[in-house]
Structures are given as structure tokens and as C-alpha cells.
Amino acid sequence: MNRVLQRIGHWLAGYLNQPARGPYPHPPGDIAALRKLLQPGDVLLVESDRRTSSAIKYS
């Protein structure tokens, strides 16, 4: 059973690390405004062209 789970995990990681389809129309945010708002300990999530980004965005 452990070997099956390892294979599934390996396949899923490979799938999620591939580029996603579609255009990405969102321009980068205003860096100066972010510097004013962010505080130590804040978590900043960024969007990328990978499927992992979509999975995080919609979960």
C-alpha cells in the first residue's frame, strides 16, 4: 500500500508542477503599496503559471 501511495504522490506532484493553460492577464501588484502594507509575519501568496497556483487559489 505504501508503494502505491508513493506512486500516486509522485504523479500528483509532477502533474501540479506543469504549466497551466490559459492567459494570465493579471499584472504584478504595486510594489510600493505592498511595502507600506506588509508587516513582519504576513504571508504573501503569488500567482504563477503552474497548476499548483490554481489549486491554492481555489482551495
C-alpha distance matrix in Angstrom:
0.0 3.8 5.4 5.2 6.4 8.7 10.1 10.8 12.4 14.3 15.5 16.6 18.4 20.2 21.2 22.6 24.5 26.5 30.0 30.5 33.2 36.5 39.4 39.3 42.8 42.4 44.6 43.9 45.1 48.4 47.6 50.8 50.0 46.5 48.0 50.3 47.6 44.7 44.6 42.7 39.2 39.1 36.0 36.8 34.4 35.3 34.7 33.7 33.1 29.3 26.9 25.7 29.2 29.2 26.0 27.6 30.9 29.8 27.3
3.8 0.0 3.8 5.4 5.2 6.2 8.7 9.9 10.5 12.2 14.3 15.2 16.4 18.3 19.9 21.0 22.5 24.8 28.4 29.2 32.2 35.6 38.2 37.9 41.3 40.8 42.7 41.8 43.0 46.1 45.0 48.2 47.6 44.0 45.3 47.7 45.2 42.1 41.9 39.8 36.4 36.5 33.4 34.4 32.1 33.0 32.7 31.7 31.3 27.5 25.5 23.9 27.4 27.9 24.7 26.0 29.5 28.8 26.3
5.4 3.8 0.0 3.8 5.5 5.0 6.3 8.7 9.8 10.5 12.3 14.2 15.3 16.6 18.3 20.0 21.2 23.2 26.9 28.0 30.9 34.4 37.1 37.0 40.6 40.3 42.2 41.4 43.0 46.1 45.1 48.5 48.1 44.5 45.9 48.5 46.1 43.0 43.1 41.0 37.8 37.7 34.5 35.0 32.6 33.1 32.5 31.1 30.3 26.5 24.7 23.5 27.2 27.7 24.8 26.5 29.9 29.3 27.2
5.2 5.4 3.8 0.0 3.8 5.4 5.2 6.2 8.6 9.9 10.7 12.2 14.2 15.5 16.5 18.3 20.1 21.8 25.3 26.0 28.6 32.1 35.1 35.2 38.7 38.6 40.8 40.3 41.8 45.2 44.5 47.9 47.3 43.8 45.5 48.0 45.5 42.6 42.9 41.1 37.8 37.4 34.0 34.4 31.7 32.1 31.2 29.8 28.8 25.1 22.8 22.0 25.7 25.7 22.8 24.8 28.0 27.1 25.1
6.4 5.2 5.5 3.8 0.0 3.8 5.4 5.1 6.0 8.5 9.8 10.4 12.1 14.1 15.1 16.2 18.2 20.3 23.8 24.3 27.2 30.6 33.3 33.1 36.5 36.1 38.3 37.6 38.9 42.2 41.4 44.7 44.0 40.5 42.1 44.5 42.0 39.0 39.3 37.5 34.2 33.7 30.4 31.0 28.4 29.1 28.4 27.3 26.7 22.9 20.6 19.3 22.9 23.1 20.0 21.7 25.0 24.2 22.0
8.7 6.2 5.0 5.4 3.8 0.0 3.8 5.5 5.1 6.0 8.5 9.8 10.5 12.2 14.1 15.3 16.5 18.8 22.4 23.6 26.7 30.1 32.6 32.3 35.9 35.5 37.3 36.4 37.9 41.1 40.1 43.5 43.1 39.5 40.9 43.6 41.2 38.2 38.4 36.5 33.3 33.0 29.7 30.1 27.6 28.1 27.5 26.1 25.5 21.7 20.0 18.6 22.3 23.0 20.2 21.7 25.2 24.9 22.9
10.1 8.7 6.3 5.2 5.4 3.8 0.0 3.8 5.4 5.1 6.1 8.5 9.9 10.6 12.2 14.2 15.5 17.1 20.8 21.9 24.7 28.3 31.1 31.2 34.8 34.8 36.8 36.2 38.0 41.4 40.6 44.1 43.7 40.4 42.0 44.7 42.4 39.5 40.1 38.4 35.3 34.7 31.2 31.2 28.4 28.4 27.4 25.6 24.5 20.8 19.0 18.3 22.1 22.5 20.0 22.1 25.3 24.9 23.4
10.8 9.9 8.7 6.2 5.1 5.5 3.8 0.0 3.8 5.5 5.1 6.0 8.6 9.9 10.4 12.1 14.2 15.8 19.3 19.8 22.5 26.0 28.9 28.9 32.5 32.5 34.7 34.3 36.0 39.4 38.9 42.4 41.8 38.4 40.3 42.8 40.4 37.7 38.3 36.9 33.8 32.9 29.3 29.2 26.3 26.4 25.2 23.8 22.7 18.9 16.6 16.0 19.7 19.6 17.0 19.2 22.3 21.5 20.0
12.4 10.5 9.8 8.6 6.0 5.1 5.4 3.8 0.0 3.8 5.5 5.1 6.1 8.5 9.8 10.5 12.2 14.6 18.0 18.8 22.0 25.3 27.8 27.4 30.9 30.5 32.5 31.8 33.3 36.6 35.9 39.3 38.8 35.3 37.0 39.6 37.2 34.4 34.9 33.4 30.2 29.5 26.0 26.0 23.3 23.6 22.8 21.5 20.9 17.0 15.1 13.7 17.4 18.0 15.2 16.9 20.3 20.0 18.3
14.3 12.2 10.5 9.9 8.5 6.0 5.1 5.5 3.8 0.0 3.8 5.5 5.2 6.2 8.7 10.1 10.8 12.9 16.6 18.1 21.2 24.7 27.2 27.0 30.6 30.4 32.2 31.5 33.3 36.6 35.7 39.3 39.1 35.7 37.2 40.1 38.0 35.1 35.8 34.2 31.3 30.6 27.0 26.7 24.0 23.8 22.8 20.9 20.0 16.2 14.9 14.0 17.8 18.7 16.5 18.4 21.6 21.8 20.6
15.5 14.3 12.3 10.7 9.8 8.5 6.1 5.1 5.5 3.8 0.0 3.8 5.5 5.2 6.1 8.7 10.0 11.2 14.8 15.9 18.7 22.3 25.0 25.3 29.0 29.2 31.2 31.0 33.0 36.5 36.0 39.6 39.3 36.1 38.0 40.8 38.6 36.0 37.0 35.8 32.9 31.8 28.1 27.5 24.3 23.8 22.3 20.2 18.7 15.1 13.3 13.3 17.1 17.3 15.5 18.0 20.8 20.6 19.9
16.6 15.2 14.2 12.2 10.4 9.8 8.5 6.0 5.1 5.5 3.8 0.0 3.8 5.4 5.0 6.1 8.5 10.3 13.5 14.0 17.0 20.4 23.0 23.0 26.5 26.5 28.7 28.4 30.2 33.7 33.3 36.9 36.3 33.1 35.2 37.8 35.5 32.9 34.0 32.9 30.0 28.7 25.0 24.4 21.2 20.9 19.4 17.8 16.6 12.9 10.6 10.2 13.9 14.0 11.8 14.3 17.2 16.9 16.1
18.4 16.4 15.3 14.2 12.1 10.5 9.9 8.6 6.1 5.2 5.5 3.8 0.0 3.8 5.5 5.2 6.1 8.9 12.3 13.6 17.1 20.3 22.5 22.0 25.6 25.2 27.0 26.4 28.2 31.5 30.8 34.4 34.1 30.8 32.6 35.4 33.3 30.6 31.6 30.3 27.5 26.4 22.7 22.1 19.1 18.7 17.6 15.8 15.1 11.2 9.9 8.8 12.6 13.7 11.8 13.6 16.7 17.3 16.5
20.2 18.3 16.6 15.5 14.1 12.2 10.6 9.9 8.5 6.2 5.2 5.4 3.8 0.0 3.8 5.6 5.3 6.7 10.5 12.3 15.5 19.0 21.3 21.3 25.1 25.2 26.9 26.5 28.8 32.2 31.6 35.3 35.3 32.2 34.0 36.9 35.1 32.5 33.8 32.7 30.1 28.9 25.2 24.0 20.9 19.9 18.3 15.8 14.3 10.8 10.0 10.2 13.7 14.7 13.7 15.8 18.5 19.1 19.0
21.2 19.9 18.3 16.5 15.1 14.1 12.2 10.4 9.8 8.7 6.1 5.0 5.5 3.8 0.0 3.8 5.5 5.6 8.9 9.7 12.6 16.2 18.9 19.2 22.9 23.4 25.5 25.6 27.8 31.4 31.3 35.0 34.7 31.8 33.9 36.7 34.7 32.4 34.0 33.2 30.7 29.0 25.2 23.8 20.4 19.2 17.1 14.8 12.9 9.4 7.7 8.8 12.2 12.3 11.5 14.3 16.5 16.7 17.0
22.6 21.0 20.0 18.3 16.2 15.3 14.2 12.1 10.5 10.1 8.7 6.1 5.2 5.6 3.8 0.0 3.8 5.5 8.0 8.5 12.0 15.1 17.4 17.0 20.6 20.6 22.7 22.5 24.5 28.1 27.9 31.5 31.1 28.1 30.3 33.0 30.9 28.7 30.2 29.6 27.0 25.2 21.4 20.1 16.6 15.6 13.7 11.8 10.6 6.8 4.8 5.0 8.6 9.1 8.3 10.7 13.1 13.7 13.9
24.5 22.5 21.2 20.1 18.2 16.5 15.5 14.2 12.2 10.8 10.0 8.5 6.1 5.3 5.5 3.8 0.0 3.8 6.6 8.8 12.4 15.4 17.2 16.6 20.3 20.2 21.7 21.3 23.6 27.0 26.5 30.2 30.2 27.2 29.1 32.1 30.4 28.0 29.6 28.8 26.6 25.0 21.2 19.6 16.4 14.9 13.2 10.6 9.4 5.8 6.2 6.3 9.2 10.9 10.9 12.5 14.8 16.2 16.6
26.5 24.8 23.2 21.8 20.3 18.8 17.1 15.8 14.6 12.9 11.2 10.3 8.9 6.7 5.6 5.5 3.8 0.0 3.8 6.4 9.5 12.8 14.9 15.1 18.9 19.5 21.2 21.3 24.1 27.5 27.4 31.2 31.3 28.6 30.7 33.7 32.2 30.1 32.0 31.5 29.5 27.6 23.9 21.8 18.5 16.4 14.0 10.9 8.4 5.6 6.2 8.3 10.5 11.4 12.2 14.5 16.0 17.1 18.3
30.0 28.4 26.9 25.3 23.8 22.4 20.8 19.3 18.0 16.6 14.8 13.5 12.3 10.5 8.9 8.0 6.6 3.8 0.0 3.8 6.7 9.5 11.2 11.5 15.3 16.2 17.9 18.5 21.4 24.9 25.1 28.9 29.0 26.7 29.0 32.0 30.5 28.8 31.1 31.0 29.3 27.0 23.4 20.9 17.5 14.9 11.9 8.7 5.3 4.3 6.0 8.9 9.7 10.4 12.3 14.4 15.0 16.5 18.3
30.5 29.2 28.0 26.0 24.3 23.6 21.9 19.8 18.8 18.1 15.9 14.0 13.6 12.3 9.7 8.5 8.8 6.4 3.8 0.0 3.8 6.7 9.2 9.8 13.6 14.7 17.1 18.2 20.9 24.5 25.3 29.0 28.7 26.5 29.2 31.8 30.1 28.7 31.2 31.4 29.6 27.0 23.4 20.8 17.2 14.8 11.4 8.9 5.6 5.2 5.0 8.7 8.9 8.2 10.6 13.0 13.0 13.9 16.2
33.2 32.2 30.9 28.6 27.2 26.7 24.7 22.5 22.0 21.2 18.7 17.0 17.1 15.5 12.6 12.0 12.4 9.5 6.7 3.8 0.0 3.8 7.1 9.1 12.5 14.6 17.1 19.0 21.8 25.4 26.6 30.2 29.9 28.1 31.0 33.5 31.8 30.8 33.5 34.1 32.5 29.6 26.2 23.4 19.8 17.2 13.5 11.3 7.9 8.8 8.6 12.2 11.9 10.5 13.2 15.8 15.0 15.6 18.4
36.5 35.6 34.4 32.1 30.6 30.1 28.3 26.0 25.3 24.7 22.3 20.4 20.3 19.0 16.2 15.1 15.4 12.8 9.5 6.7 3.8 0.0 3.8 6.6 9.4 12.0 14.7 17.1 19.9 23.4 25.0 28.5 28.0 26.7 29.8 32.0 30.5 29.9 32.9 33.9 32.5 29.4 26.2 23.1 19.8 16.9 13.2 11.6 8.7 10.8 11.0 14.3 13.0 11.5 14.8 16.8 15.2 15.9 19.2
39.4 38.2 37.1 35.1 33.3 32.6 31.1 28.9 27.8 27.2 25.0 23.0 22.5 21.3 18.9 17.4 17.2 14.9 11.2 9.2 7.1 3.8 0.0 3.8 6.0 9.1 11.4 14.2 17.1 20.5 22.3 25.7 25.3 24.3 27.4 29.6 28.4 28.1 31.3 32.6 31.5 28.3 25.4 22.0 19.0 15.9 12.3 11.0 8.8 11.9 13.0 15.8 13.8 12.8 16.5 17.8 15.8 17.2 20.6
39.3 37.9 37.0 35.2 33.1 32.3 31.2 28.9 27.4 27.0 25.3 23.0 22.0 21.3 19.2 17.0 16.6 15.1 11.5 9.8 9.1 6.6 3.8 0.0 3.8 5.7 8.2 10.6 13.4 16.9 18.6 22.1 21.7 20.5 23.6 25.9 24.7 24.3 27.6 28.9 28.0 24.8 22.0 18.5 15.7 12.5 9.1 8.4 7.5 10.9 12.4 14.4 11.7 11.4 15.2 15.8 13.6 15.6 18.9
42.8 41.3 40.6 38.7 36.5 35.9 34.8 32.5 30.9 30.6 29.0 26.5 25.6 25.1 22.9 20.6 20.3 18.9 15.3 13.6 12.5 9.4 6.0 3.8 0.0 3.8 6.2 9.6 12.1 15.2 17.5 20.6 20.1 19.6 22.8 24.7 23.7 23.9 27.4 29.2 28.6 25.2 22.8 19.2 16.9 13.9 11.0 11.3 11.1 14.6 15.9 17.7 14.6 14.2 17.9 18.0 15.4 17.3 20.8
42.4 40.8 40.3 38.6 36.1 35.5 34.8 32.5 30.5 30.4 29.2 26.5 25.2 25.2 23.4 20.6 20.2 19.5 16.2 14.7 14.6 12.0 9.1 5.7 3.8 0.0 3.8 6.6 8.5 11.8 14.2 17.3 16.5 15.8 19.2 21.0 19.9 20.1 23.7 25.5 25.1 21.6 19.4 15.8 13.8 11.0 8.9 10.2 11.3 14.5 16.0 16.9 13.4 13.5 17.1 16.4 13.7 16.2 19.4
44.6 42.7 42.2 40.8 38.3 37.3 36.8 34.7 32.5 32.2 31.2 28.7 27.0 26.9 25.5 22.7 21.7 21.2 17.9 17.1 17.1 14.7 11.4 8.2 6.2 3.8 0.0 3.8 6.4 9.2 11.5 14.5 14.4 14.1 17.1 19.1 18.6 19.0 22.6 24.5 24.6 21.3 19.5 15.8 14.5 11.5 10.2 11.3 12.8 16.2 18.3 19.0 15.5 16.4 19.8 18.8 16.4 19.3 22.2
43.9 41.8 41.4 40.3 37.6 36.4 36.2 34.3 31.8 31.5 31.0 28.4 26.4 26.5 25.6 22.5 21.3 21.3 18.5 18.2 19.0 17.1 14.2 10.6 9.6 6.6 3.8 0.0 3.8 6.7 8.1 11.5 11.7 10.9 13.6 16.0 15.7 15.8 19.3 21.1 21.4 18.3 16.7 12.9 12.3 9.4 9.4 10.8 13.2 16.2 18.6 18.5 15.0 16.6 19.7 18.1 16.2 19.5 21.9
45.1 43.0 43.0 41.8 38.9 37.9 38.0 36.0 33.3 33.3 33.0 30.2 28.2 28.8 27.8 24.5 23.6 24.1 21.4 20.9 21.8 19.9 17.1 13.4 12.1 8.5 6.4 3.8 0.0 3.8 5.9 8.9 8.3 7.7 10.8 12.7 12.3 12.8 16.5 18.8 19.3 16.1 15.1 11.6 11.8 9.9 10.9 13.2 16.1 18.6 20.6 20.1 16.4 18.0 20.7 18.5 16.5 19.8 21.9
48.4 46.1 46.1 45.2 42.2 41.1 41.4 39.4 36.6 36.6 36.5 33.7 31.5 32.2 31.4 28.1 27.0 27.5 24.9 24.5 25.4 23.4 20.5 16.9 15.2 11.8 9.2 6.7 3.8 0.0 3.8 5.6 5.4 6.3 8.9 10.3 10.9 12.1 15.8 18.4 19.7 16.7 16.5 13.4 14.5 13.1 14.5 16.7 19.6 22.2 24.3 23.6 20.0 21.7 24.3 21.9 19.9 23.2 25.2
47.6 45.0 45.1 44.5 41.4 40.1 40.6 38.9 35.9 35.7 36.0 33.3 30.8 31.6 31.3 27.9 26.5 27.4 25.1 25.3 26.6 25.0 22.3 18.6 17.5 14.2 11.5 8.1 5.9 3.8 0.0 3.8 5.5 5.0 6.2 8.8 10.0 10.3 13.7 15.8 17.4 14.9 15.0 12.1 13.8 12.7 14.8 16.8 20.0 22.2 24.6 23.5 20.2 22.4 24.7 22.1 20.7 24.3 25.8
50.8 48.2 48.5 47.9 44.7 43.5 44.1 42.4 39.3 39.3 39.6 36.9 34.4 35.3 35.0 31.5 30.2 31.2 28.9 29.0 30.2 28.5 25.7 22.1 20.6 17.3 14.5 11.5 8.9 5.6 3.8 0.0 3.8 5.4 5.2 6.6 9.0 10.3 13.4 15.9 18.2 16.0 16.9 14.6 16.8 16.2 18.4 20.6 23.8 26.0 28.3 27.0 23.7 25.9 28.0 25.2 23.8 27.2 28.6
50.0 47.6 48.1 47.3 44.0 43.1 43.7 41.8 38.8 39.1 39.3 36.3 34.1 35.3 34.7 31.1 30.2 31.3 29.0 28.7 29.9 28.0 25.3 21.7 20.1 16.5 14.4 11.7 8.3 5.4 5.5 3.8 0.0 3.8 5.4 5.3 6.4 8.7 12.1 15.3 17.1 14.5 15.5 13.4 15.6 15.5 17.8 20.5 23.8 25.8 27.7 26.4 22.9 24.7 26.7 23.8 22.0 25.2 26.6
46.5 44.0 44.5 43.8 40.5 39.5 40.4 38.4 35.3 35.7 36.1 33.1 30.8 32.2 31.8 28.1 27.2 28.6 26.7 26.5 28.1 26.7 24.3 20.5 19.6 15.8 14.1 10.9 7.7 6.3 5.0 5.4 3.8 0.0 3.8 5.4 5.1 5.8 9.5 12.3 13.8 11.0 11.9 9.7 12.3 12.5 15.3 18.0 21.6 23.2 25.0 23.4 20.1 22.1 23.9 20.8 19.4 22.8 23.8
48.0 45.3 45.9 45.5 42.1 40.9 42.0 40.3 37.0 37.2 38.0 35.2 32.6 34.0 33.9 30.3 29.1 30.7 29.0 29.2 31.0 29.8 27.4 23.6 22.8 19.2 17.1 13.6 10.8 8.9 6.2 5.2 5.4 3.8 0.0 3.8 5.6 5.6 8.3 10.7 13.1 11.4 12.9 11.5 14.6 15.0 18.1 20.5 24.1 25.6 27.6 25.7 22.7 25.1 26.6 23.4 22.5 25.9 26.7
50.3 47.7 48.5 48.0 44.5 43.6 44.7 42.8 39.6 40.1 40.8 37.8 35.4 36.9 36.7 33.0 32.1 33.7 32.0 31.8 33.5 32.0 29.6 25.9 24.7 21.0 19.1 16.0 12.7 10.3 8.8 6.6 5.3 5.4 3.8 0.0 3.8 6.0 8.3 11.5 14.1 12.3 14.5 13.6 16.8 17.6 20.6 23.3 26.9 28.4 30.1 28.2 25.1 27.1 28.6 25.3 24.0 27.3 27.9
47.6 45.2 46.1 45.5 42.0 41.2 42.4 40.4 37.2 38.0 38.6 35.5 33.3 35.1 34.7 30.9 30.4 32.2 30.5 30.1 31.8 30.5 28.4 24.7 23.7 19.9 18.6 15.7 12.3 10.9 10.0 9.0 6.4 5.1 5.6 3.8 0.0 3.8 6.5 10.2 12.0 9.6 11.9 11.3 14.4 15.8 18.8 21.9 25.5 26.8 28.1 26.0 22.9 24.7 25.9 22.5 21.2 24.2 24.7
44.7 42.1 43.0 42.6 39.0 38.2 39.5 37.7 34.4 35.1 36.0 32.9 30.6 32.5 32.4 28.7 28.0 30.1 28.8 28.7 30.8 29.9 28.1 24.3 23.9 20.1 19.0 15.8 12.8 12.1 10.3 10.3 8.7 5.8 5.6 6.0 3.8 0.0 3.8 6.9 8.5 6.3 8.7 8.6 12.2 14.0 17.4 20.3 24.1 24.9 26.2 23.9 21.0 23.2 24.1 20.5 19.9 23.1 23.2
44.6 41.9 43.1 42.9 39.3 38.4 40.1 38.3 34.9 35.8 37.0 34.0 31.6 33.8 34.0 30.2 29.6 32.0 31.1 31.2 33.5 32.9 31.3 27.6 27.4 23.7 22.6 19.3 16.5 15.8 13.7 13.4 12.1 9.5 8.3 8.3 6.5 3.8 0.0 3.8 6.2 5.7 9.1 10.4 14.2 16.5 20.1 22.9 26.7 27.1 28.3 25.6 23.1 25.5 25.8 22.1 21.9 25.0 24.5
42.7 39.8 41.0 41.1 37.5 36.5 38.4 36.9 33.4 34.2 35.8 32.9 30.3 32.7 33.2 29.6 28.8 31.5 31.0 31.4 34.1 33.9 32.6 28.9 29.2 25.5 24.5 21.1 18.8 18.4 15.8 15.9 15.3 12.3 10.7 11.5 10.2 6.9 3.8 0.0 3.8 5.6 8.8 10.9 14.6 17.1 20.8 23.3 27.0 27.0 28.2 25.2 23.2 25.9 25.9 22.2 22.7 25.7 24.9
39.2 36.4 37.8 37.8 34.2 33.3 35.3 33.8 30.2 31.3 32.9 30.0 27.5 30.1 30.7 27.0 26.6 29.5 29.3 29.6 32.5 32.5 31.5 28.0 28.6 25.1 24.6 21.4 19.3 19.7 17.4 18.2 17.1 13.8 13.1 14.1 12.0 8.5 6.2 3.8 0.0 3.8 6.4 9.5 12.8 15.8 19.4 21.9 25.6 25.1 26.0 22.7 21.0 23.6 23.2 19.5 20.3 23.1 21.9
39.1 36.5 37.7 37.4 33.7 33.0 34.7 32.9 29.5 30.6 31.8 28.7 26.4 28.9 29.0 25.2 25.0 27.6 27.0 27.0 29.6 29.4 28.3 24.8 25.2 21.6 21.3 18.3 16.1 16.7 14.9 16.0 14.5 11.0 11.4 12.3 9.6 6.3 5.7 5.6 3.8 0.0 3.8 6.4 9.8 12.9 16.4 19.3 23.0 22.8 23.6 20.6 18.5 20.8 20.7 16.9 17.2 20.2 19.4
36.0 33.4 34.5 34.0 30.4 29.7 31.2 29.3 26.0 27.0 28.1 25.0 22.7 25.2 25.2 21.4 21.2 23.9 23.4 23.4 26.2 26.2 25.4 22.0 22.8 19.4 19.5 16.7 15.1 16.5 15.0 16.9 15.5 11.9 12.9 14.5 11.9 8.7 9.1 8.8 6.4 3.8 0.0 3.8 6.5 9.8 13.3 16.0 19.6 19.2 19.9 16.8 14.8 17.2 17.1 13.4 14.0 17.0 16.3
36.8 34.4 35.0 34.4 31.0 30.1 31.2 29.2 26.0 26.7 27.5 24.4 22.1 24.0 23.8 20.1 19.6 21.8 20.9 20.8 23.4 23.1 22.0 18.5 19.2 15.8 15.8 12.9 11.6 13.4 12.1 14.6 13.4 9.7 11.5 13.6 11.3 8.6 10.4 10.9 9.5 6.4 3.8 0.0 3.8 6.4 10.1 12.9 16.6 16.8 17.9 15.3 12.7 15.2 15.9 12.4 12.4 15.9 15.9
34.4 32.1 32.6 31.7 28.4 27.6 28.4 26.3 23.3 24.0 24.3 21.2 19.1 20.9 20.4 16.6 16.4 18.5 17.5 17.2 19.8 19.8 19.0 15.7 16.9 13.8 14.5 12.3 11.8 14.5 13.8 16.8 15.6 12.3 14.6 16.8 14.4 12.2 14.2 14.6 12.8 9.8 6.5 3.8 0.0 3.8 6.9 9.8 13.4 13.3 14.2 11.7 8.9 11.4 12.2 8.9 8.9 12.6 12.9
35.3 33.0 33.1 32.1 29.1 28.1 28.4 26.4 23.6 23.8 23.8 20.9 18.7 19.9 19.2 15.6 14.9 16.4 14.9 14.8 17.2 16.9 15.9 12.5 13.9 11.0 11.5 9.4 9.9 13.1 12.7 16.2 15.5 12.5 15.0 17.6 15.8 14.0 16.5 17.1 15.8 12.9 9.8 6.4 3.8 0.0 3.8 6.6 10.3 11.0 12.6 10.9 7.7 10.5 12.3 9.9 9.4 13.2 14.4
34.7 32.7 32.5 31.2 28.4 27.5 27.4 25.2 22.8 22.8 22.3 19.4 17.6 18.3 17.1 13.7 13.2 14.0 11.9 11.4 13.5 13.2 12.3 9.1 11.0 8.9 10.2 9.4 10.9 14.5 14.8 18.4 17.8 15.3 18.1 20.6 18.8 17.4 20.1 20.8 19.4 16.4 13.3 10.1 6.9 3.8 0.0 3.8 7.1 8.3 9.9 9.2 5.7 7.9 10.6 9.2 8.2 11.7 13.7
33.7 31.7 31.1 29.8 27.3 26.1 25.6 23.8 21.5 20.9 20.2 17.8 15.8 15.8 14.8 11.8 10.6 10.9 8.7 8.9 11.3 11.6 11.0 8.4 11.3 10.2 11.3 10.8 13.2 16.7 16.8 20.6 20.5 18.0 20.5 23.3 21.9 20.3 22.9 23.3 21.9 19.3 16.0 12.9 9.8 6.6 3.8 0.0 3.8 5.5 8.2 8.4 5.8 8.3 11.1 10.8 10.5 13.6 15.6
33.1 31.3 30.3 28.8 26.7 25.5 24.5 22.7 20.9 20.0 18.7 16.6 15.1 14.3 12.9 10.6 9.4 8.4 5.3 5.6 7.9 8.7 8.8 7.5 11.1 11.3 12.8 13.2 16.1 19.6 20.0 23.8 23.8 21.6 24.1 26.9 25.5 24.1 26.7 27.0 25.6 23.0 19.6 16.6 13.4 10.3 7.1 3.8 0.0 3.8 6.8 8.5 7.1 8.5 11.5 12.3 12.1 14.4 16.7
29.3 27.5 26.5 25.1 22.9 21.7 20.8 18.9 17.0 16.2 15.1 12.9 11.2 10.8 9.4 6.8 5.8 5.6 4.3 5.2 8.8 10.8 11.9 10.9 14.6 14.5 16.2 16.2 18.6 22.2 22.2 26.0 25.8 23.2 25.6 28.4 26.8 24.9 27.1 27.0 25.1 22.8 19.2 16.8 13.3 11.0 8.3 5.5 3.8 0.0 3.8 5.3 5.6 7.3 9.2 10.5 11.4 13.4 15.0
26.9 25.5 24.7 22.8 20.6 20.0 19.0 16.6 15.1 14.9 13.3 10.6 9.9 10.0 7.7 4.8 6.2 6.2 6.0 5.0 8.6 11.0 13.0 12.4 15.9 16.0 18.3 18.6 20.6 24.3 24.6 28.3 27.7 25.0 27.6 30.1 28.1 26.2 28.3 28.2 26.0 23.6 19.9 17.9 14.2 12.6 9.9 8.2 6.8 3.8 0.0 3.8 5.3 5.2 6.3 8.8 9.9 10.9 12.4
25.7 23.9 23.5 22.0 19.3 18.6 18.3 16.0 13.7 14.0 13.3 10.2 8.8 10.2 8.8 5.0 6.3 8.3 8.9 8.7 12.2 14.3 15.8 14.4 17.7 16.9 19.0 18.5 20.1 23.6 23.5 27.0 26.4 23.4 25.7 28.2 26.0 23.9 25.6 25.2 22.7 20.6 16.8 15.3 11.7 10.9 9.2 8.4 8.5 5.3 3.8 0.0 3.8 5.4 5.0 6.3 8.6 10.1 10.6
29.2 27.4 27.2 25.7 22.9 22.3 22.1 19.7 17.4 17.8 17.1 13.9 12.6 13.7 12.2 8.6 9.2 10.5 9.7 8.9 11.9 13.0 13.8 11.7 14.6 13.4 15.5 15.0 16.4 20.0 20.2 23.7 22.9 20.1 22.7 25.1 22.9 21.0 23.1 23.2 21.0 18.5 14.8 12.7 8.9 7.7 5.7 5.8 7.1 5.6 5.3 3.8 0.0 3.8 5.5 5.3 6.1 8.8 10.1
29.2 27.9 27.7 25.7 23.1 23.0 22.5 19.6 18.0 18.7 17.3 14.0 13.7 14.7 12.3 9.1 10.9 11.4 10.4 8.2 10.5 11.5 12.8 11.4 14.2 13.5 16.4 16.6 18.0 21.7 22.4 25.9 24.7 22.1 25.1 27.1 24.7 23.2 25.5 25.9 23.6 20.8 17.2 15.2 11.4 10.5 7.9 8.3 8.5 7.3 5.2 5.4 3.8 0.0 3.8 5.4 5.0 6.2 8.5
26.0 24.7 24.8 22.8 20.0 20.2 20.0 17.0 15.2 16.5 15.5 11.8 11.8 13.7 11.5 8.3 10.9 12.2 12.3 10.6 13.2 14.8 16.5 15.2 17.9 17.1 19.8 19.7 20.7 24.3 24.7 28.0 26.7 23.9 26.6 28.6 25.9 24.1 25.8 25.9 23.2 20.7 17.1 15.9 12.2 12.3 10.6 11.1 11.5 9.2 6.3 5.0 5.5 3.8 0.0 3.8 5.5 5.5 6.1
27.6 26.0 26.5 24.8 21.7 21.7 22.1 19.2 16.9 18.4 18.0 14.3 13.6 15.8 14.3 10.7 12.5 14.5 14.4 13.0 15.8 16.8 17.8 15.8 18.0 16.4 18.8 18.1 18.5 21.9 22.1 25.2 23.8 20.8 23.4 25.3 22.5 20.5 22.1 22.2 19.5 16.9 13.4 12.4 8.9 9.9 9.2 10.8 12.3 10.5 8.8 6.3 5.3 5.4 3.8 0.0 3.8 5.6 5.3
30.9 29.5 29.9 28.0 25.0 25.2 25.3 22.3 20.3 21.6 20.8 17.2 16.7 18.5 16.5 13.1 14.8 16.0 15.0 13.0 15.0 15.2 15.8 13.6 15.4 13.7 16.4 16.2 16.5 19.9 20.7 23.8 22.0 19.4 22.5 24.0 21.2 19.9 21.9 22.7 20.3 17.2 14.0 12.4 8.9 9.4 8.2 10.5 12.1 11.4 9.9 8.6 6.1 5.0 5.5 3.8 0.0 3.8 5.8
29.8 28.8 29.3 27.1 24.2 24.9 24.9 21.5 20.0 21.8 20.6 16.9 17.3 19.1 16.7 13.7 16.2 17.1 16.5 13.9 15.6 15.9 17.2 15.6 17.3 16.2 19.3 19.5 19.8 23.2 24.3 27.2 25.2 22.8 25.9 27.3 24.2 23.1 25.0 25.7 23.1 20.2 17.0 15.9 12.6 13.2 11.7 13.6 14.4 13.4 10.9 10.1 8.8 6.2 5.5 5.6 3.8 0.0 3.8
27.3 26.3 27.2 25.1 22.0 22.9 23.4 20.0 18.3 20.6 19.9 16.1 16.5 19.0 17.0 13.9 16.6 18.3 18.3 16.2 18.4 19.2 20.6 18.9 20.8 19.4 22.2 21.9 21.9 25.2 25.8 28.6 26.6 23.8 26.7 27.9 24.7 23.2 24.5 24.9 21.9 19.4 16.3 15.9 12.9 14.4 13.7 15.6 16.7 15.0 12.4 10.6 10.1 8.5 6.1 5.3 5.8 3.8 0.0
